[in-house]
Amino acid sequence: MSLRSLPVYVVLLHHPIVNRKGAIVTTAVTNMDIHDISRSARTYGAQGYFLVTPILDQHELVGRILAHWRTEESRKQHPDRVEAVSLVRLVSTFEDVKAAIRAKHGQDPEVVLTDARPLPKSISYADYRRELEERRHSGGNPKPVVLVFGTGWGVSDTFYPEVHRILAPVYGPEGNGGYNHLSVRSAVAIILDRLFGL
Ligand SMILES: C[S@@+](CC[C@H](N)C(=O)[O-])C[C@H]1O[C@@H](n2cnc3c(N)ncnc32)[C@H](O)[C@@H]1O
């Protein structure tokens, strides 16, 4: 199923995030996350990739990186990268994400959380993919979907009131209980492929 017929967005939260001690923190944006995740988002046809950080210094820094990828020279030298990075939207809060999607699609998104830990009432990739296919076939104005990914030690449970659906963790051959702490960049690529890959 192509994402093109479904408005899907990738969201990377830098707040509210937990650190190794379980405290709520704001993490720093990384250059790798900007580039690698935007390439995955573009490959699987997502309509946007929101970076969410309330820190103004980070906006300045990321703004400078994004400005570099909007220059004519970058367009000439690295057109593929420019095309991917053009999906990035830098915002301060998750409320900004919802407002942008509401403005574009006229409705709030379905918010889908990802996590390496098993959380209650999670849905398998096969089942959620089937659901999205059914929605696509039923036509009309499909509800936008935002896939939310964390940084640091993962998304704080203070974010859970925003969440409508939770995807099951990705596991390797060790299965539930085995090592499955993926980088967020790998997690995004695997999850987009499971939901939308050919
Ligand atoms: C906790 S952050 C770790 C960030 C880390 N500092 C890095 O290098 O990417 C990783 C995020 O990727 C996703 N993730 C990682 N492993 C996962 C898994 N096994 N199943 C589902 N999502 C996973 C979740 O969104 C999680 O919040």
The ligand as an SDF file (V2000), in Angstrom:
LIG
                    3D

 27 29  0  0  0  0  0  0  0  0999 V2000
   14.4170    5.5570   23.1100 C   0  0  0  0  0  0  0  0  0  0  0  0
   14.8980    6.3100   21.6180 S   0  0  0  0  0  0  0  0  0  0  0  0
   16.6390    6.0290   21.6260 C   0  0  0  0  0  0  0  0  0  0  0  0
   17.2890    7.1870   21.0180 C   0  0  0  0  0  0  0  0  0  0  0  0
   18.7530    6.9100   20.9450 C   0  0  0  0  0  0  0  0  0  0  0  0
   19.4500    7.8740   21.6990 N   0  0  0  0  0  0  0  0  0  0  0  0
   19.2020    6.8010   19.4940 C   0  0  0  0  0  0  0  0  0  0  0  0
   20.3770    6.6960   19.2700 O   0  0  0  0  0  0  0  0  0  0  0  0
   18.3950    6.7520   18.5680 O   0  0  0  0  0  0  0  0  0  0  0  0
   14.4500    5.2100   20.3940 C   0  0  0  0  0  0  0  0  0  0  0  0
   13.0060    5.3790   19.8890 C   0  0  0  0  0  0  0  0  0  0  0  0
   12.9320    4.5380   18.7540 O   0  0  0  0  0  0  0  0  0  0  0  0
   11.7740    3.7370   18.8330 C   0  0  0  0  0  0  0  0  0  0  0  0
   12.2150    2.3460   19.1050 N   0  0  0  0  0  0  0  0  0  0  0  0
   13.4460    1.9180   19.4630 C   0  0  0  0  0  0  0  0  0  0  0  0
   13.4700    0.5800   19.5520 N   0  0  0  0  0  0  0  0  0  0  0  0
   12.2300    0.1560   19.2440 C   0  0  0  0  0  0  0  0  0  0  0  0
   11.6070   -1.1190   19.1630 C   0  0  0  0  0  0  0  0  0  0  0  0
   12.2960   -2.2390   19.3980 N   0  0  0  0  0  0  0  0  0  0  0  0
   10.3040   -1.1820   18.8440 N   0  0  0  0  0  0  0  0  0  0  0  0
    9.5970   -0.0540   18.5860 C   0  0  0  0  0  0  0  0  0  0  0  0
   10.1190    1.1870   18.6270 N   0  0  0  0  0  0  0  0  0  0  0  0
   11.4190    1.2880   18.9550 C   0  0  0  0  0  0  0  0  0  0  0  0
   10.8970    4.3470   19.9070 C   0  0  0  0  0  0  0  0  0  0  0  0
   10.1600    5.3860   19.3390 O   0  0  0  0  0  0  0  0  0  0  0  0
   11.9370    4.8990   20.8610 C   0  0  0  0  0  0  0  0  0  0  0  0
   11.4120    5.9390   21.6670 O   0  0  0  0  0  0  0  0  0  0  0  0
  1  2  1  0
  2  3  1  0
  2 10  1  0
  3  4  1  0
  4  5  1  0
  5  6  1  0
  5  7  1  0
  7  8  2  0
  7  9  1  0
 10 11  1  0
 11 12  1  0
 11 26  1  0
 12 13  1  0
 13 14  1  0
 13 24  1  0
 14 15  1  0
 14 23  1  0
 15 16  2  0
 16 17  1  0
 17 18  1  0
 17 23  2  0
 18 19  1  0
 18 20  2  0
 20 21  1  0
 21 22  2  0
 22 23  1  0
 24 25  1  0
 24 26  1  0
 26 27  1  0
M  CHG  2   2   1   9  -1
M  END
$$$$
